Amino acid sequence: MRWILKIILFPISLVLSILTAFLTFLLGIGTALLYTVMVFCIFGALASFIQGEVGIGISGLVIGFLFIPYGLPMIGATVIVFIELINEKIKAV
């Protein structure tokens, strides 16, 4: 009976493994792009502070902070870990 359940769950496990690999690849590329955007936001914020636009400078710093690896990419990494956890639970059956 257990091997029948494994046969039924194998396609789901396969899809989750492929999804995890694809999302990990996208996370790597996305993190690099977001890091570049973060650098531009911080340079823009510094330029705004020099020009005297304090409100825009603070907004630029906040947006730049969201793009560092502790912001949006960490949410993506958490989702990937959750999918891997589900996949491991399915494989343990």
PDB file of N, CA, C and O in Angstrom:
ATOM      1  N   MET A   1       0.817  -1.192   0.000  1.00  0.00           N
ATOM      2  CA  MET A   1       0.000   0.000   0.000  1.00  0.00           C
ATOM      3  C   MET A   1       0.865   1.262   0.000  1.00  0.00           C
ATOM      4  O   MET A   1       0.532   2.268  -0.628  1.00  0.00           O
ATOM      5  N   ARG A   2       1.989   1.179   0.725  1.00  0.00           N
ATOM      6  CA  ARG A   2       2.846   2.352   0.819  1.00  0.00           C
ATOM      7  C   ARG A   2       3.509   2.665  -0.524  1.00  0.00           C
ATOM      8  O   ARG A   2       3.682   3.834  -0.867  1.00  0.00           O
ATOM      9  N   TRP A   3       3.878   1.647  -1.278  1.00  0.00           N
ATOM     10  CA  TRP A   3       4.523   1.881  -2.562  1.00  0.00           C
ATOM     11  C   TRP A   3       3.549   2.473  -3.570  1.00  0.00           C
ATOM     12  O   TRP A   3       3.966   3.193  -4.477  1.00  0.00           O
ATOM     13  N   ILE A   4       2.259   2.183  -3.429  1.00  0.00           N
ATOM     14  CA  ILE A   4       1.250   2.804  -4.303  1.00  0.00           C
ATOM     15  C   ILE A   4       1.184   4.304  -4.024  1.00  0.00           C
ATOM     16  O   ILE A   4       1.090   5.114  -4.945  1.00  0.00           O
ATOM     17  N   LEU A   5       1.235   4.657  -2.754  1.00  0.00           N
ATOM     18  CA  LEU A   5       1.230   6.071  -2.379  1.00  0.00           C
ATOM     19  C   LEU A   5       2.483   6.773  -2.901  1.00  0.00           C
ATOM     20  O   LEU A   5       2.412   7.921  -3.339  1.00  0.00           O
ATOM     21  N   LYS A   6       3.624   6.093  -2.857  1.00  0.00           N
ATOM     22  CA  LYS A   6       4.857   6.676  -3.388  1.00  0.00           C
ATOM     23  C   LYS A   6       4.756   6.888  -4.893  1.00  0.00           C
ATOM     24  O   LYS A   6       5.233   7.897  -5.413  1.00  0.00           O
ATOM     25  N   ILE A   7       4.141   5.946  -5.591  1.00  0.00           N
ATOM     26  CA  ILE A   7       3.974   6.082  -7.038  1.00  0.00           C
ATOM     27  C   ILE A   7       3.047   7.247  -7.356  1.00  0.00           C
ATOM     28  O   ILE A   7       3.278   7.976  -8.321  1.00  0.00           O
ATOM     29  N   ILE A   8       2.017   7.426  -6.568  1.00  0.00           N
ATOM     30  CA  ILE A   8       1.078   8.529  -6.790  1.00  0.00           C
ATOM     31  C   ILE A   8       1.736   9.877  -6.494  1.00  0.00           C
ATOM     32  O   ILE A   8       1.496  10.849  -7.210  1.00  0.00           O
ATOM     33  N   LEU A   9       2.561   9.946  -5.449  1.00  0.00           N
ATOM     34  CA  LEU A   9       3.177  11.210  -5.047  1.00  0.00           C
ATOM     35  C   LEU A   9       4.459  11.541  -5.810  1.00  0.00           C
ATOM     36  O   LEU A   9       4.968  12.656  -5.698  1.00  0.00           O
ATOM     37  N   PHE A  10       4.990  10.587  -6.587  1.00  0.00           N
ATOM     38  CA  PHE A  10       6.233  10.840  -7.313  1.00  0.00           C
ATOM     39  C   PHE A  10       6.138  12.021  -8.277  1.00  0.00           C
ATOM     40  O   PHE A  10       7.052  12.845  -8.287  1.00  0.00           O
ATOM     41  N   PRO A  11       5.073  12.153  -9.098  1.00  0.00           N
ATOM     42  CA  PRO A  11       5.010  13.316  -9.998  1.00  0.00           C
ATOM     43  C   PRO A  11       4.968  14.651  -9.246  1.00  0.00           C
ATOM     44  O   PRO A  11       5.542  15.642  -9.698  1.00  0.00           O
ATOM     45  N   ILE A  12       4.293  14.669  -8.107  1.00  0.00           N
ATOM     46  CA  ILE A  12       4.235  15.900  -7.321  1.00  0.00           C
ATOM     47  C   ILE A  12       5.624  16.242  -6.795  1.00  0.00           C
ATOM     48  O   ILE A  12       6.035  17.403  -6.820  1.00  0.00           O
ATOM     49  N   SER A  13       6.337  15.242  -6.324  1.00  0.00           N
ATOM     50  CA  SER A  13       7.697  15.461  -5.834  1.00  0.00           C
ATOM     51  C   SER A  13       8.620  15.927  -6.957  1.00  0.00           C
ATOM     52  O   SER A  13       9.470  16.792  -6.748  1.00  0.00           O
ATOM     53  N   LEU A  14       8.455  15.361  -8.131  1.00  0.00           N
ATOM     54  CA  LEU A  14       9.267  15.759  -9.277  1.00  0.00           C
ATOM     55  C   LEU A  14       9.006  17.214  -9.656  1.00  0.00           C
ATOM     56  O   LEU A  14       9.943  17.971  -9.908  1.00  0.00           O
ATOM     57  N   VAL A  15       7.740  17.599  -9.695  1.00  0.00           N
ATOM     58  CA  VAL A  15       7.385  18.982 -10.021  1.00  0.00           C
ATOM     59  C   VAL A  15       7.934  19.940  -8.967  1.00  0.00           C
ATOM     60  O   VAL A  15       8.440  21.009  -9.307  1.00  0.00           O
ATOM     61  N   LEU A  16       7.840  19.569  -7.699  1.00  0.00           N
ATOM     62  CA  LEU A  16       8.366  20.430  -6.639  1.00  0.00           C
ATOM     63  C   LEU A  16       9.885  20.551  -6.716  1.00  0.00           C
ATOM     64  O   LEU A  16      10.431  21.618  -6.436  1.00  0.00           O
ATOM     65  N   SER A  17      10.571  19.482  -7.090  1.00  0.00           N
ATOM     66  CA  SER A  17      12.029  19.547  -7.239  1.00  0.00           C
ATOM     67  C   SER A  17      12.425  20.475  -8.382  1.00  0.00           C
ATOM     68  O   SER A  17      13.350  21.275  -8.245  1.00  0.00           O
ATOM     69  N   ILE A  18      11.727  20.368  -9.501  1.00  0.00           N
ATOM     70  CA  ILE A  18      12.009  21.240 -10.643  1.00  0.00           C
ATOM     71  C   ILE A  18      11.669  22.683 -10.299  1.00  0.00           C
ATOM     72  O   ILE A  18      12.413  23.597 -10.655  1.00  0.00           O
ATOM     73  N   LEU A  19      10.553  22.896  -9.612  1.00  0.00           N
ATOM     74  CA  LEU A  19      10.158  24.242  -9.207  1.00  0.00           C
ATOM     75  C   LEU A  19      11.183  24.856  -8.260  1.00  0.00           C
ATOM     76  O   LEU A  19      11.499  26.040  -8.374  1.00  0.00           O
ATOM     77  N   THR A  20      11.697  24.071  -7.338  1.00  0.00           N
ATOM     78  CA  THR A  20      12.706  24.564  -6.405  1.00  0.00           C
ATOM     79  C   THR A  20      13.980  24.972  -7.143  1.00  0.00           C
ATOM     80  O   THR A  20      14.554  26.025  -6.863  1.00  0.00           O
ATOM     81  N   ALA A  21      14.417  24.146  -8.077  1.00  0.00           N
ATOM     82  CA  ALA A  21      15.626  24.475  -8.842  1.00  0.00           C
ATOM     83  C   ALA A  21      15.426  25.742  -9.668  1.00  0.00           C
ATOM     84  O   ALA A  21      16.307  26.601  -9.715  1.00  0.00           O
ATOM     85  N   PHE A  22      14.274  25.860 -10.315  1.00  0.00           N
ATOM     86  CA  PHE A  22      13.985  27.035 -11.138  1.00  0.00           C
ATOM     87  C   PHE A  22      13.893  28.296 -10.284  1.00  0.00           C
ATOM     88  O   PHE A  22      14.439  29.336 -10.652  1.00  0.00           O
ATOM     89  N   LEU A  23      13.210  28.210  -9.153  1.00  0.00           N
ATOM     90  CA  LEU A  23      13.078  29.379  -8.285  1.00  0.00           C
ATOM     91  C   LEU A  23      14.413  29.780  -7.663  1.00  0.00           C
ATOM     92  O   LEU A  23      14.666  30.967  -7.456  1.00  0.00           O
ATOM     93  N   THR A  24      15.260  28.812  -7.365  1.00  0.00           N
ATOM     94  CA  THR A  24      16.593  29.130  -6.847  1.00  0.00           C
ATOM     95  C   THR A  24      17.411  29.868  -7.905  1.00  0.00           C
ATOM     96  O   THR A  24      18.123  30.822  -7.590  1.00  0.00           O
ATOM     97  N   PHE A  25      17.308  29.429  -9.151  1.00  0.00           N
ATOM     98  CA  PHE A  25      17.980  30.116 -10.258  1.00  0.00           C
ATOM     99  C   PHE A  25      17.463  31.545 -10.403  1.00  0.00           C
ATOM    100  O   PHE A  25      18.248  32.485 -10.526  1.00  0.00           O
ATOM    101  N   LEU A  26      16.141  31.703 -10.389  1.00  0.00           N
ATOM    102  CA  LEU A  26      15.560  33.039 -10.503  1.00  0.00           C
ATOM    103  C   LEU A  26      15.932  33.926  -9.323  1.00  0.00           C
ATOM    104  O   LEU A  26      16.139  35.129  -9.489  1.00  0.00           O
ATOM    105  N   LEU A  27      16.018  33.345  -8.144  1.00  0.00           N
ATOM    106  CA  LEU A  27      16.394  34.123  -6.965  1.00  0.00           C
ATOM    107  C   LEU A  27      17.819  34.640  -7.091  1.00  0.00           C
ATOM    108  O   LEU A  27      18.103  35.771  -6.695  1.00  0.00           O
ATOM    109  N   GLY A  28      18.711  33.836  -7.631  1.00  0.00           N
ATOM    110  CA  GLY A  28      20.088  34.288  -7.827  1.00  0.00           C
ATOM    111  C   GLY A  28      20.176  35.451  -8.800  1.00  0.00           C
ATOM    112  O   GLY A  28      20.873  36.433  -8.543  1.00  0.00           O
ATOM    113  N   ILE A  29      19.470  35.340  -9.913  1.00  0.00           N
ATOM    114  CA  ILE A  29      19.466  36.422 -10.900  1.00  0.00           C
ATOM    115  C   ILE A  29      18.760  37.653 -10.339  1.00  0.00           C
ATOM    116  O   ILE A  29      19.240  38.776 -10.493  1.00  0.00           O
ATOM    117  N   GLY A  30      17.624  37.437  -9.690  1.00  0.00           N
ATOM    118  CA  GLY A  30      16.866  38.552  -9.129  1.00  0.00           C
ATOM    119  C   GLY A  30      17.622  39.286  -8.042  1.00  0.00           C
ATOM    120  O   GLY A  30      17.526  40.509  -7.937  1.00  0.00           O
ATOM    121  N   THR A  31      18.373  38.558  -7.232  1.00  0.00           N
ATOM    122  CA  THR A  31      19.151  39.195  -6.173  1.00  0.00           C
ATOM    123  C   THR A  31      20.231  40.084  -6.777  1.00  0.00           C
ATOM    124  O   THR A  31      20.483  41.180  -6.275  1.00  0.00           O
ATOM    125  N   ALA A  32      20.866  39.625  -7.843  1.00  0.00           N
ATOM    126  CA  ALA A  32      21.887  40.441  -8.500  1.00  0.00           C
ATOM    127  C   ALA A  32      21.274  41.713  -9.085  1.00  0.00           C
ATOM    128  O   ALA A  32      21.849  42.795  -8.965  1.00  0.00           O
ATOM    129  N   LEU A  33      20.110  41.580  -9.715  1.00  0.00           N
ATOM    130  CA  LEU A  33      19.450  42.756 -10.282  1.00  0.00           C
ATOM    131  C   LEU A  33      18.980  43.716  -9.192  1.00  0.00           C
ATOM    132  O   LEU A  33      19.118  44.932  -9.327  1.00  0.00           O
ATOM    133  N   LEU A  34      18.429  43.169  -8.121  1.00  0.00           N
ATOM    134  CA  LEU A  34      17.963  44.029  -7.037  1.00  0.00           C
ATOM    135  C   LEU A  34      19.122  44.718  -6.327  1.00  0.00           C
ATOM    136  O   LEU A  34      18.973  45.834  -5.830  1.00  0.00           O
ATOM    137  N   TYR A  35      20.269  44.062  -6.278  1.00  0.00           N
ATOM    138  CA  TYR A  35      21.441  44.692  -5.679  1.00  0.00           C
ATOM    139  C   TYR A  35      21.858  45.906  -6.509  1.00  0.00           C
ATOM    140  O   TYR A  35      22.237  46.939  -5.957  1.00  0.00           O
ATOM    141  N   THR A  36      21.787  45.779  -7.843  1.00  0.00           N
ATOM    142  CA  THR A  36      22.103  46.903  -8.721  1.00  0.00           C
ATOM    143  C   THR A  36      21.111  48.042  -8.520  1.00  0.00           C
ATOM    144  O   THR A  36      21.505  49.207  -8.454  1.00  0.00           O
ATOM    145  N   VAL A  37      19.826  47.713  -8.423  1.00  0.00           N
ATOM    146  CA  VAL A  37      18.804  48.736  -8.182  1.00  0.00           C
ATOM    147  C   VAL A  37      19.032  49.405  -6.832  1.00  0.00           C
ATOM    148  O   VAL A  37      18.846  50.615  -6.701  1.00  0.00           O
ATOM    149  N   MET A  38      19.436  48.627  -5.824  1.00  0.00           N
ATOM    150  CA  MET A  38      19.702  49.180  -4.501  1.00  0.00           C
ATOM    151  C   MET A  38      20.828  50.208  -4.561  1.00  0.00           C
ATOM    152  O   MET A  38      20.742  51.263  -3.933  1.00  0.00           O
ATOM    153  N   VAL A  39      21.875  49.903  -5.310  1.00  0.00           N
ATOM    154  CA  VAL A  39      22.994  50.840  -5.426  1.00  0.00           C
ATOM    155  C   VAL A  39      22.524  52.139  -6.069  1.00  0.00           C
ATOM    156  O   VAL A  39      22.903  53.221  -5.620  1.00  0.00           O
ATOM    157  N   PHE A  40      21.703  52.047  -7.113  1.00  0.00           N
ATOM    158  CA  PHE A  40      21.178  53.256  -7.750  1.00  0.00           C
ATOM    159  C   PHE A  40      20.286  54.052  -6.797  1.00  0.00           C
ATOM    160  O   PHE A  40      20.335  55.282  -6.786  1.00  0.00           O
ATOM    161  N   CYS A  41      19.477  53.364  -6.002  1.00  0.00           N
ATOM    162  CA  CYS A  41      18.610  54.052  -5.036  1.00  0.00           C
ATOM    163  C   CYS A  41      19.436  54.782  -3.983  1.00  0.00           C
ATOM    164  O   CYS A  41      19.107  55.907  -3.605  1.00  0.00           O
ATOM    165  N   ILE A  42      20.486  54.159  -3.516  1.00  0.00           N
ATOM    166  CA  ILE A  42      21.315  54.805  -2.492  1.00  0.00           C
ATOM    167  C   ILE A  42      22.066  55.991  -3.086  1.00  0.00           C
ATOM    168  O   ILE A  42      22.169  57.035  -2.441  1.00  0.00           O
ATOM    169  N   PHE A  43      22.591  55.853  -4.299  1.00  0.00           N
ATOM    170  CA  PHE A  43      23.249  56.997  -4.937  1.00  0.00           C
ATOM    171  C   PHE A  43      22.255  58.128  -5.178  1.00  0.00           C
ATOM    172  O   PHE A  43      22.587  59.299  -4.996  1.00  0.00           O
ATOM    173  N   GLY A  44      21.035  57.778  -5.587  1.00  0.00           N
ATOM    174  CA  GLY A  44      20.001  58.798  -5.767  1.00  0.00           C
ATOM    175  C   GLY A  44      19.625  59.465  -4.457  1.00  0.00           C
ATOM    176  O   GLY A  44      19.383  60.671  -4.418  1.00  0.00           O
ATOM    177  N   ALA A  45      19.576  58.684  -3.382  1.00  0.00           N
ATOM    178  CA  ALA A  45      19.262  59.248  -2.069  1.00  0.00           C
ATOM    179  C   ALA A  45      20.369  60.191  -1.612  1.00  0.00           C
ATOM    180  O   ALA A  45      20.092  61.262  -1.071  1.00  0.00           O
ATOM    181  N   LEU A  46      21.614  59.799  -1.826  1.00  0.00           N
ATOM    182  CA  LEU A  46      22.727  60.677  -1.457  1.00  0.00           C
ATOM    183  C   LEU A  46      22.701  61.966  -2.273  1.00  0.00           C
ATOM    184  O   LEU A  46      22.959  63.047  -1.742  1.00  0.00           O
ATOM    185  N   ALA A  47      22.389  61.853  -3.560  1.00  0.00           N
ATOM    186  CA  ALA A  47      22.277  63.049  -4.395  1.00  0.00           C
ATOM    187  C   ALA A  47      21.126  63.931  -3.928  1.00  0.00           C
ATOM    188  O   ALA A  47      21.227  65.157  -3.970  1.00  0.00           O
ATOM    189  N   SER A  48      20.040  63.319  -3.487  1.00  0.00           N
ATOM    190  CA  SER A  48      18.905  64.097  -2.981  1.00  0.00           C
ATOM    191  C   SER A  48      19.272  64.820  -1.695  1.00  0.00           C
ATOM    192  O   SER A  48      18.874  65.967  -1.494  1.00  0.00           O
ATOM    193  N   PHE A  49      20.028  64.163  -0.824  1.00  0.00           N
ATOM    194  CA  PHE A  49      20.475  64.829   0.404  1.00  0.00           C
ATOM    195  C   PHE A  49      21.388  66.006   0.080  1.00  0.00           C
ATOM    196  O   PHE A  49      21.310  67.052   0.724  1.00  0.00           O
ATOM    197  N   ILE A  50      22.251  65.836  -0.916  1.00  0.00           N
ATOM    198  CA  ILE A  50      23.155  66.925  -1.302  1.00  0.00           C
ATOM    199  C   ILE A  50      22.365  68.091  -1.882  1.00  0.00           C
ATOM    200  O   ILE A  50      22.712  69.249  -1.648  1.00  0.00           O
ATOM    201  N   GLN A  51      21.306  67.799  -2.636  1.00  0.00           N
ATOM    202  CA  GLN A  51      20.475  68.841  -3.239  1.00  0.00           C
ATOM    203  C   GLN A  51      19.518  69.481  -2.239  1.00  0.00           C
ATOM    204  O   GLN A  51      18.913  70.511  -2.537  1.00  0.00           O
ATOM    205  N   GLY A  52      19.375  68.891  -1.071  1.00  0.00           N
ATOM    206  CA  GLY A  52      18.504  69.455  -0.048  1.00  0.00           C
ATOM    207  C   GLY A  52      17.119  68.838   0.004  1.00  0.00           C
ATOM    208  O   GLY A  52      16.274  69.306   0.768  1.00  0.00           O
ATOM    209  N   GLU A  53      16.861  67.817  -0.772  1.00  0.00           N
ATOM    210  CA  GLU A  53      15.565  67.130  -0.781  1.00  0.00           C
ATOM    211  C   GLU A  53      15.611  65.978   0.223  1.00  0.00           C
ATOM    212  O   GLU A  53      15.858  64.831  -0.149  1.00  0.00           O
ATOM    213  N   VAL A  54      15.372  66.290   1.485  1.00  0.00           N
ATOM    214  CA  VAL A  54      15.513  65.295   2.545  1.00  0.00           C
ATOM    215  C   VAL A  54      14.434  64.217   2.438  1.00  0.00           C
ATOM    216  O   VAL A  54      14.730  63.039   2.640  1.00  0.00           O
ATOM    217  N   GLY A  55      13.199  64.587   2.127  1.00  0.00           N
ATOM    218  CA  GLY A  55      12.102  63.617   2.035  1.00  0.00           C
ATOM    219  C   GLY A  55      12.347  62.576   0.957  1.00  0.00           C
ATOM    220  O   GLY A  55      12.135  61.382   1.171  1.00  0.00           O
ATOM    221  N   ILE A  56      12.798  63.038  -0.206  1.00  0.00           N
ATOM    222  CA  ILE A  56      13.090  62.104  -1.296  1.00  0.00           C
ATOM    223  C   ILE A  56      14.298  61.239  -0.941  1.00  0.00           C
ATOM    224  O   ILE A  56      14.340  60.059  -1.289  1.00  0.00           O
ATOM    225  N   GLY A  57      15.272  61.817  -0.255  1.00  0.00           N
ATOM    226  CA  GLY A  57      16.450  61.056   0.159  1.00  0.00           C
ATOM    227  C   GLY A  57      16.100  59.941   1.123  1.00  0.00           C
ATOM    228  O   GLY A  57      16.607  58.826   0.999  1.00  0.00           O
ATOM    229  N   ILE A  58      15.234  60.236   2.085  1.00  0.00           N
ATOM    230  CA  ILE A  58      14.813  59.201   3.035  1.00  0.00           C
ATOM    231  C   ILE A  58      14.021  58.117   2.314  1.00  0.00           C
ATOM    232  O   ILE A  58      14.192  56.932   2.598  1.00  0.00           O
ATOM    233  N   SER A  59      13.157  58.514   1.385  1.00  0.00           N
ATOM    234  CA  SER A  59      12.400  57.524   0.601  1.00  0.00           C
ATOM    235  C   SER A  59      13.341  56.630  -0.202  1.00  0.00           C
ATOM    236  O   SER A  59      13.137  55.419  -0.278  1.00  0.00           O
ATOM    237  N   GLY A  60      14.360  57.222  -0.795  1.00  0.00           N
ATOM    238  CA  GLY A  60      15.332  56.438  -1.553  1.00  0.00           C
ATOM    239  C   GLY A  60      16.082  55.450  -0.679  1.00  0.00           C
ATOM    240  O   GLY A  60      16.345  54.322  -1.097  1.00  0.00           O
ATOM    241  N   LEU A  61      16.431  55.868   0.539  1.00  0.00           N
ATOM    242  CA  LEU A  61      17.119  54.953   1.450  1.00  0.00           C
ATOM    243  C   LEU A  61      16.215  53.800   1.878  1.00  0.00           C
ATOM    244  O   LEU A  61      16.668  52.660   1.982  1.00  0.00           O
ATOM    245  N   VAL A  62      14.933  54.096   2.128  1.00  0.00           N
ATOM    246  CA  VAL A  62      13.993  53.039   2.526  1.00  0.00           C
ATOM    247  C   VAL A  62      13.800  52.046   1.381  1.00  0.00           C
ATOM    248  O   VAL A  62      13.805  50.835   1.601  1.00  0.00           O
ATOM    249  N   ILE A  63      13.632  52.553   0.169  1.00  0.00           N
ATOM    250  CA  ILE A  63      13.468  51.671  -0.989  1.00  0.00           C
ATOM    251  C   ILE A  63      14.743  50.865  -1.225  1.00  0.00           C
ATOM    252  O   ILE A  63      14.680  49.678  -1.545  1.00  0.00           O
ATOM    253  N   GLY A  64      15.896  51.505  -1.067  1.00  0.00           N
ATOM    254  CA  GLY A  64      17.162  50.790  -1.200  1.00  0.00           C
ATOM    255  C   GLY A  64      17.303  49.691  -0.166  1.00  0.00           C
ATOM    256  O   GLY A  64      17.840  48.625  -0.468  1.00  0.00           O
ATOM    257  N   PHE A  65      16.828  49.933   1.055  1.00  0.00           N
ATOM    258  CA  PHE A  65      16.907  48.911   2.097  1.00  0.00           C
ATOM    259  C   PHE A  65      16.029  47.709   1.768  1.00  0.00           C
ATOM    260  O   PHE A  65      16.380  46.579   2.106  1.00  0.00           O
ATOM    261  N   LEU A  66      14.894  47.935   1.115  1.00  0.00           N
ATOM    262  CA  LEU A  66      14.022  46.816   0.734  1.00  0.00           C
ATOM    263  C   LEU A  66      14.684  45.903  -0.295  1.00  0.00           C
ATOM    264  O   LEU A  66      14.381  44.711  -0.354  1.00  0.00           O
ATOM    265  N   PHE A  67      15.578  46.451  -1.098  1.00  0.00           N
ATOM    266  CA  PHE A  67      16.186  45.678  -2.175  1.00  0.00           C
ATOM    267  C   PHE A  67      17.446  44.935  -1.763  1.00  0.00           C
ATOM    268  O   PHE A  67      17.952  44.129  -2.543  1.00  0.00           O
ATOM    269  N   ILE A  68      17.973  45.177  -0.566  1.00  0.00           N
ATOM    270  CA  ILE A  68      19.170  44.453  -0.150  1.00  0.00           C
ATOM    271  C   ILE A  68      18.789  43.010   0.180  1.00  0.00           C
ATOM    272  O   ILE A  68      17.600  42.703   0.262  1.00  0.00           O
ATOM    273  N   PRO A  69      19.751  42.126   0.369  1.00  0.00           N
ATOM    274  CA  PRO A  69      19.429  40.709   0.616  1.00  0.00           C
ATOM    275  C   PRO A  69      18.580  40.450   1.857  1.00  0.00           C
ATOM    276  O   PRO A  69      18.087  39.334   2.025  1.00  0.00           O
ATOM    277  N   TYR A  70      18.392  41.427   2.721  1.00  0.00           N
ATOM    278  CA  TYR A  70      17.547  41.216   3.892  1.00  0.00           C
ATOM    279  C   TYR A  70      16.103  41.628   3.633  1.00  0.00           C
ATOM    280  O   TYR A  70      15.258  41.482   4.517  1.00  0.00           O
ATOM    281  N   GLY A  71      15.804  42.133   2.455  1.00  0.00           N
ATOM    282  CA  GLY A  71      14.458  42.577   2.137  1.00  0.00           C
ATOM    283  C   GLY A  71      13.713  41.560   1.294  1.00  0.00           C
ATOM    284  O   GLY A  71      13.401  40.462   1.755  1.00  0.00           O
ATOM    285  N   LEU A  72      13.433  41.936   0.056  1.00  0.00           N
ATOM    286  CA  LEU A  72      12.640  41.093  -0.839  1.00  0.00           C
ATOM    287  C   LEU A  72      13.280  39.737  -1.157  1.00  0.00           C
ATOM    288  O   LEU A  72      12.560  38.739  -1.204  1.00  0.00           O
ATOM    289  N   PRO A  73      14.603  39.652  -1.377  1.00  0.00           N
ATOM    290  CA  PRO A  73      15.174  38.319  -1.645  1.00  0.00           C
ATOM    291  C   PRO A  73      15.019  37.343  -0.485  1.00  0.00           C
ATOM    292  O   PRO A  73      14.948  36.135  -0.707  1.00  0.00           O
ATOM    293  N   MET A  74      14.965  37.837   0.739  1.00  0.00           N
ATOM    294  CA  MET A  74      14.794  36.943   1.887  1.00  0.00           C
ATOM    295  C   MET A  74      13.400  36.312   1.868  1.00  0.00           C
ATOM    296  O   MET A  74      13.230  35.165   2.281  1.00  0.00           O
ATOM    297  N   ILE A  75      12.410  37.057   1.391  1.00  0.00           N
ATOM    298  CA  ILE A  75      11.059  36.499   1.265  1.00  0.00           C
ATOM    299  C   ILE A  75      11.068  35.367   0.235  1.00  0.00           C
ATOM    300  O   ILE A  75      10.463  34.317   0.454  1.00  0.00           O
ATOM    301  N   GLY A  76      11.758  35.588  -0.888  1.00  0.00           N
ATOM    302  CA  GLY A  76      11.874  34.535  -1.901  1.00  0.00           C
ATOM    303  C   GLY A  76      12.590  33.308  -1.380  1.00  0.00           C
ATOM    304  O   GLY A  76      12.192  32.181  -1.676  1.00  0.00           O
ATOM    305  N   ALA A  77      13.643  33.516  -0.607  1.00  0.00           N
ATOM    306  CA  ALA A  77      14.374  32.383  -0.034  1.00  0.00           C
ATOM    307  C   ALA A  77      13.500  31.611   0.946  1.00  0.00           C
ATOM    308  O   ALA A  77      13.586  30.385   1.021  1.00  0.00           O
ATOM    309  N   THR A  78      12.664  32.318   1.695  1.00  0.00           N
ATOM    310  CA  THR A  78      11.757  31.658   2.635  1.00  0.00           C
ATOM    311  C   THR A  78      10.740  30.794   1.895  1.00  0.00           C
ATOM    312  O   THR A  78      10.427  29.688   2.334  1.00  0.00           O
ATOM    313  N   VAL A  79      10.228  31.290   0.786  1.00  0.00           N
ATOM    314  CA  VAL A  79       9.275  30.515  -0.020  1.00  0.00           C
ATOM    315  C   VAL A  79       9.946  29.259  -0.579  1.00  0.00           C
ATOM    316  O   VAL A  79       9.342  28.186  -0.593  1.00  0.00           O
ATOM    317  N   ILE A  80      11.187  29.390  -1.039  1.00  0.00           N
ATOM    318  CA  ILE A  80      11.907  28.232  -1.576  1.00  0.00           C
ATOM    319  C   ILE A  80      12.132  27.185  -0.492  1.00  0.00           C
ATOM    320  O   ILE A  80      11.972  25.989  -0.739  1.00  0.00           O
ATOM    321  N   VAL A  81      12.499  27.625   0.699  1.00  0.00           N
ATOM    322  CA  VAL A  81      12.706  26.679   1.804  1.00  0.00           C
ATOM    323  C   VAL A  81      11.400  25.977   2.159  1.00  0.00           C
ATOM    324  O   VAL A  81      11.405  24.785   2.467  1.00  0.00           O
ATOM    325  N   PHE A  82      10.281  26.702   2.119  1.00  0.00           N
ATOM    326  CA  PHE A  82       8.980  26.101   2.410  1.00  0.00           C
ATOM    327  C   PHE A  82       8.633  25.031   1.375  1.00  0.00           C
ATOM    328  O   PHE A  82       8.131  23.965   1.733  1.00  0.00           O
ATOM    329  N   ILE A  83       8.895  25.304   0.101  1.00  0.00           N
ATOM    330  CA  ILE A  83       8.623  24.322  -0.952  1.00  0.00           C
ATOM    331  C   ILE A  83       9.524  23.101  -0.783  1.00  0.00           C
ATOM    332  O   ILE A  83       9.075  21.969  -0.963  1.00  0.00           O
ATOM    333  N   GLU A  84      10.799  23.325  -0.438  1.00  0.00           N
ATOM    334  CA  GLU A  84      11.704  22.199  -0.198  1.00  0.00           C
ATOM    335  C   GLU A  84      11.242  21.357   0.986  1.00  0.00           C
ATOM    336  O   GLU A  84      11.361  20.132   0.962  1.00  0.00           O
ATOM    337  N   LEU A  85      10.721  22.002   2.014  1.00  0.00           N
ATOM    338  CA  LEU A  85      10.217  21.273   3.181  1.00  0.00           C
ATOM    339  C   LEU A  85       9.038  20.381   2.800  1.00  0.00           C
ATOM    340  O   LEU A  85       8.961  19.229   3.227  1.00  0.00           O
ATOM    341  N   ILE A  86       8.123  20.916   2.000  1.00  0.00           N
ATOM    342  CA  ILE A  86       6.984  20.119   1.535  1.00  0.00           C
ATOM    343  C   ILE A  86       7.478  18.936   0.703  1.00  0.00           C
ATOM    344  O   ILE A  86       6.976  17.820   0.838  1.00  0.00           O
ATOM    345  N   ASN A  87       8.463  19.187  -0.153  1.00  0.00           N
ATOM    346  CA  ASN A  87       9.007  18.115  -0.994  1.00  0.00           C
ATOM    347  C   ASN A  87       9.666  17.031  -0.144  1.00  0.00           C
ATOM    348  O   ASN A  87       9.503  15.845  -0.430  1.00  0.00           O
ATOM    349  N   GLU A  88      10.394  17.411   0.875  1.00  0.00           N
ATOM    350  CA  GLU A  88      11.030  16.416   1.748  1.00  0.00           C
ATOM    351  C   GLU A  88       9.994  15.600   2.519  1.00  0.00           C
ATOM    352  O   GLU A  88      10.182  14.403   2.736  1.00  0.00           O
ATOM    353  N   LYS A  89       8.908  16.241   2.932  1.00  0.00           N
ATOM    354  CA  LYS A  89       7.843  15.505   3.628  1.00  0.00           C
ATOM    355  C   LYS A  89       7.183  14.498   2.694  1.00  0.00           C
ATOM    356  O   LYS A  89       6.831  13.395   3.113  1.00  0.00           O
ATOM    357  N   ILE A  90       7.015  14.877   1.425  1.00  0.00           N
ATOM    358  CA  ILE A  90       6.427  13.950   0.454  1.00  0.00           C
ATOM    359  C   ILE A  90       7.377  12.783   0.201  1.00  0.00           C
ATOM    360  O   ILE A  90       6.937  11.638   0.097  1.00  0.00           O
ATOM    361  N   LYS A  91       8.679  13.064   0.100  1.00  0.00           N
ATOM    362  CA  LYS A  91       9.654  11.991  -0.135  1.00  0.00           C
ATOM    363  C   LYS A  91       9.775  11.054   1.061  1.00  0.00           C
ATOM    364  O   LYS A  91      10.153   9.893   0.905  1.00  0.00           O
ATOM    365  N   ALA A  92       9.460  11.548   2.247  1.00  0.00           N
ATOM    366  CA  ALA A  92       9.582  10.724   3.451  1.00  0.00           C
ATOM    367  C   ALA A  92       8.443   9.722   3.593  1.00  0.00           C
ATOM    368  O   ALA A  92       8.503   8.830   4.440  1.00  0.00           O
ATOM    369  N   VAL A  93       7.414   9.860   2.777  1.00  0.00           N
ATOM    370  CA  VAL A  93       6.266   8.946   2.879  1.00  0.00           C
ATOM    371  C   VAL A  93       6.653   7.568   2.430  1.00  0.00           C
ATOM    372  O   VAL A  93       5.823   6.659   2.442  1.00  0.00           O
TER     373      VAL A  93
END
